[in-house]
Amino acid sequence: MIETAFLTAIINPKRSKQFEQFFIENKTPLLLWTNGRGTASSDILDYLGIGESDKDIVFTVLSQAKVKRVLKNMDKKMQLYIPGNGVAFTIPLCSFAGMTALQQVCGESTERLLQESVKDEEEAPMEQYQYQLIVAIISRGHVDAAMDAAREASARGGTVIHALGTGNKHIEQFFGISIAQERDMIFIVSTTAAKDNIMKAIVAEMGKVTKSHAIVFSLPINDIVGLRLLEDEEDDAEAEENTEEQAQK
């Protein structure tokens, strides 16, 4: 089995050319670009770097064996460890429709992909996912209310993409909602521990019985760079406090 991952990078539009060159240098054939808008509240902009501003969002597919190297290089060269420079994460893909398509998007031969997959199998099993990508699909114009509900449940912020539904008449009649209309998609990166509460909060506030007709689901994140959680800052502050107390003693 050849393991692949779907990489998403949320970046500052001013650095788009730099990121494009980075992906070219790392021999990534498939690049899909779109625009989004950050929704993080002002008190955490220094931590996440995805506040109320325009964002470029990049999608690509990598072989799992290539993921860690690309993310490590990206974190270092594109300085994602600095707040405001962006965040990148990967989601595991279950299957691919044809070896030819897989070769095209990964930019590697079948032999190379198979060699890399053998190396992966020899590694220790992947630990339980620490992060999740929450995706909320809602009717246009309800982002602020959805994010207010998510923040109440400890979400740090999100990124919004505008989309247009292509509805199925039978499904629309069954569920009593129109799929073929303008939609907003909210991407929220969350710890696995906080994921359920955030999803429940959005559904409770924006579910089927409301005009927003929210559809919410989550996807596991394999690897992530560029994300600083408030808990990390709290741990650092606590460590500094303990150091100062010891120095005073």
C-alpha positions as CSV (number, residue, x, y, z in Angstrom):
1,M,0.0,0.0,0.0
2,I,1.3,3.4,-1.0
3,E,0.4,6.0,1.7
4,T,-0.3,9.5,0.6
5,A,-1.3,12.7,2.4
6,F,-3.3,15.8,1.5
7,L,-1.2,18.9,2.4
8,T,-2.9,22.2,3.2
9,A,-0.9,25.5,3.8
10,I,-2.6,28.7,4.9
11,I,-0.3,31.6,4.2
12,N,0.0,35.3,3.9
13,P,-0.7,36.4,0.3
14,K,2.4,38.6,0.3
15,R,4.5,35.4,0.6
16,S,2.7,33.4,-2.2
17,K,5.6,33.7,-4.6
18,Q,8.0,32.4,-2.0
19,F,5.8,29.4,-1.2
20,E,5.3,28.7,-4.9
21,Q,9.1,28.6,-5.4
22,F,9.5,26.4,-2.3
23,F,7.1,23.8,-3.8
24,I,8.8,23.9,-7.1
25,E,12.2,23.3,-5.4
26,N,10.7,20.4,-3.6
27,K,9.4,18.9,-6.8
28,T,5.7,19.1,-6.0
29,P,3.8,18.9,-9.4
30,L,0.2,19.5,-8.2
31,L,-0.6,22.9,-6.6
32,L,-4.1,24.1,-6.1
33,W,-4.5,27.7,-4.9
34,T,-7.5,29.5,-3.5
35,N,-8.3,32.5,-1.3
36,G,-9.7,32.6,2.2
37,R,-10.2,34.9,5.2
38,G,-8.9,34.4,8.7
39,T,-11.3,34.6,11.7
40,A,-9.1,34.5,14.7
41,S,-9.9,36.9,17.5
42,S,-7.5,39.7,18.2
43,D,-6.2,38.2,21.5
44,I,-4.6,35.2,19.8
45,L,-3.3,36.7,16.5
46,D,0.3,36.5,17.9
47,Y,-0.1,32.8,18.4
48,L,-1.8,31.6,15.3
49,G,-1.0,34.2,12.7
50,I,-4.4,33.7,11.0
51,G,-6.4,36.8,12.0
52,E,-8.9,39.0,10.2
53,S,-7.1,39.2,6.9
54,D,-6.9,37.8,3.4
55,K,-5.2,34.4,3.2
56,D,-3.9,32.2,0.3
57,I,-4.6,28.5,0.7
58,V,-2.5,25.9,-1.0
59,F,-3.5,22.3,-1.5
60,T,-1.2,19.5,-2.8
61,V,-0.7,15.7,-2.5
62,L,2.5,14.1,-1.3
63,S,3.6,10.6,-0.6
64,Q,3.6,10.0,3.1
65,A,7.4,9.2,3.0
66,K,7.9,12.8,1.6
67,V,5.7,14.6,4.1
68,K,8.0,15.0,7.1
69,R,10.9,16.2,4.9
70,V,8.8,18.8,3.1
71,L,7.2,20.1,6.3
72,K,10.5,20.3,8.1
73,N,12.0,22.2,5.2
74,M,8.9,24.5,5.0
75,D,9.0,25.2,8.8
76,K,12.7,26.1,8.5
77,K,12.9,27.9,5.2
78,M,9.5,29.6,5.2
79,Q,9.9,30.3,9.0
80,L,6.5,29.0,10.0
81,Y,7.6,28.9,13.6
82,I,7.2,32.7,13.5
83,P,3.6,33.8,14.2
84,G,1.9,35.3,11.2
85,N,3.9,33.4,8.5
86,G,1.4,30.6,8.1
87,V,0.4,27.1,9.1
88,A,0.7,23.8,7.2
89,F,-0.7,20.4,8.0
90,T,-1.5,17.1,6.3
91,I,-4.5,14.8,6.2
92,P,-4.0,11.1,5.4
93,L,-5.7,9.9,2.1
94,C,-7.3,6.5,2.1
95,S,-7.0,5.6,-1.6
96,F,-6.2,6.9,-5.0
97,A,-8.0,6.3,-8.3
98,G,-5.2,4.8,-10.4
99,M,-1.4,4.5,-10.3
100,T,-1.0,6.9,-13.2
101,A,-2.8,9.7,-11.3
102,L,-0.8,9.0,-8.2
103,Q,2.5,9.3,-10.1
104,Q,1.4,12.6,-11.6
105,V,0.4,14.3,-8.4
106,C,3.3,12.9,-6.4
107,G,5.9,13.4,-9.2
108,E,7.5,10.1,-8.6
109,S,7.8,6.8,-10.4
110,T,5.9,3.6,-9.3
111,E,9.2,2.0,-8.3
112,R,10.2,5.0,-6.1
113,L,6.7,5.2,-4.5
114,L,6.9,1.5,-3.7
115,Q,10.4,1.7,-2.2
116,E,9.2,4.6,0.0
117,S,6.1,2.7,1.1
118,V,8.3,-0.3,2.2
119,K,10.4,2.1,4.4
120,D,7.2,3.4,6.0
121,E,6.0,-0.1,6.9
122,E,9.2,-0.7,8.8
123,E,8.7,2.4,11.0
124,A,6.8,2.3,14.2
125,P,3.0,2.6,14.0
126,M,1.8,6.2,13.9
127,E,0.7,7.6,17.3
128,Q,-2.9,8.6,17.9
129,Y,-3.8,11.8,16.1
130,Q,-3.1,14.9,18.3
131,Y,-4.8,17.4,16.0
132,Q,-8.0,17.4,13.9
133,L,-9.3,19.6,11.1
134,I,-12.9,20.6,11.7
135,V,-14.8,21.5,8.5
136,A,-18.1,23.4,8.9
137,I,-20.2,24.0,5.7
138,I,-22.8,26.7,6.3
139,S,-25.0,29.0,4.4
140,R,-23.4,32.3,3.3
141,G,-23.5,35.1,5.9
142,H,-23.4,33.0,9.1
143,V,-19.6,32.8,9.7
144,D,-19.4,35.2,12.6
145,A,-22.1,33.4,14.6
146,A,-20.5,30.0,13.9
147,M,-17.1,31.2,15.0
148,D,-18.6,32.8,18.1
149,A,-20.0,29.4,19.1
150,A,-16.7,27.6,18.2
151,R,-14.7,30.1,20.3
152,E,-17.0,29.5,23.3
153,A,-15.9,25.9,23.0
154,S,-12.2,26.8,23.0
155,A,-11.5,27.2,19.3
156,R,-8.7,29.6,18.6
157,G,-9.6,30.7,15.1
158,G,-10.4,29.5,11.6
159,T,-10.1,30.2,7.9
160,V,-13.1,30.8,5.6
161,I,-13.4,29.7,2.0
162,H,-16.4,30.8,-0.1
163,A,-18.0,28.0,-2.2
164,L,-21.0,27.3,-4.4
165,G,-23.0,24.1,-3.9
166,T,-24.1,21.8,-6.7
167,G,-27.3,20.3,-5.3
168,N,-29.1,17.0,-6.0
169,K,-32.9,17.6,-6.2
170,H,-33.7,14.3,-4.4
171,I,-31.3,15.1,-1.5
172,E,-32.7,18.7,-1.3
173,Q,-36.3,17.3,-1.0
174,F,-35.3,14.7,1.6
175,F,-33.4,17.1,3.9
176,G,-35.6,20.1,3.2
177,I,-32.6,22.4,2.4
178,S,-31.2,23.7,-0.9
179,I,-27.6,22.5,-1.5
180,A,-27.2,24.5,-4.7
181,Q,-26.5,27.9,-3.1
182,E,-23.6,30.0,-1.9
183,R,-21.8,28.5,1.0
184,D,-19.0,29.3,3.4
185,M,-16.5,26.6,4.5
186,I,-14.8,27.1,7.8
187,F,-11.5,25.3,8.5
188,I,-10.6,25.0,12.2
189,V,-7.5,23.3,13.4
190,S,-8.1,21.8,16.9
191,T,-6.6,19.5,19.3
192,T,-8.4,16.1,19.3
193,A,-9.3,16.6,23.0
194,A,-11.3,19.8,22.1
195,K,-12.7,18.6,18.8
196,D,-16.0,17.2,20.0
197,N,-17.0,20.2,22.1
198,I,-16.2,22.6,19.2
199,M,-18.3,20.5,16.7
200,K,-21.2,20.2,19.1
201,A,-21.2,23.9,19.8
202,I,-21.4,24.8,16.1
203,V,-24.1,22.3,15.5
204,A,-26.1,23.4,18.5
205,E,-26.0,27.0,17.3
206,M,-26.0,26.5,13.5
207,G,-27.6,23.1,12.9
208,K,-30.4,22.0,10.5
209,V,-33.2,23.8,12.4
210,T,-31.5,27.1,11.8
211,K,-31.2,29.1,8.6
212,S,-27.4,28.3,8.4
213,H,-28.0,24.6,7.9
214,A,-24.5,23.7,9.2
215,I,-22.8,20.5,8.2
216,V,-19.8,19.7,10.4
217,F,-17.2,17.0,10.2
218,S,-13.6,16.4,11.2
219,L,-10.5,14.9,9.5
220,P,-7.4,13.6,11.3
221,I,-4.1,15.6,10.9
222,N,-0.9,13.6,10.5
223,D,1.7,16.3,10.8
224,I,1.5,20.0,11.4
225,V,3.9,23.0,11.5
226,G,3.4,26.7,12.2
227,L,0.8,26.3,14.9
228,R,1.3,27.7,18.4
229,L,-1.4,26.8,20.9
230,L,-2.1,29.0,23.9
231,E,-1.5,26.0,26.1
232,D,2.1,26.1,24.9
233,E,2.5,29.7,26.0
234,E,0.9,28.9,29.3
235,D,3.4,26.1,29.9
236,D,6.3,28.4,29.0
237,A,4.9,31.1,31.4
238,E,4.6,28.5,34.2
239,A,8.1,27.2,33.6
240,E,9.5,30.8,33.7
241,E,7.5,31.4,37.0
242,N,9.0,28.3,38.5
243,T,12.5,29.4,37.5
244,E,12.0,32.8,39.1
245,E,10.8,31.2,42.3
246,Q,13.7,28.9,42.5
247,A,16.1,31.8,41.8
248,Q,14.5,33.8,44.7
249,K,15.0,30.9,47.0
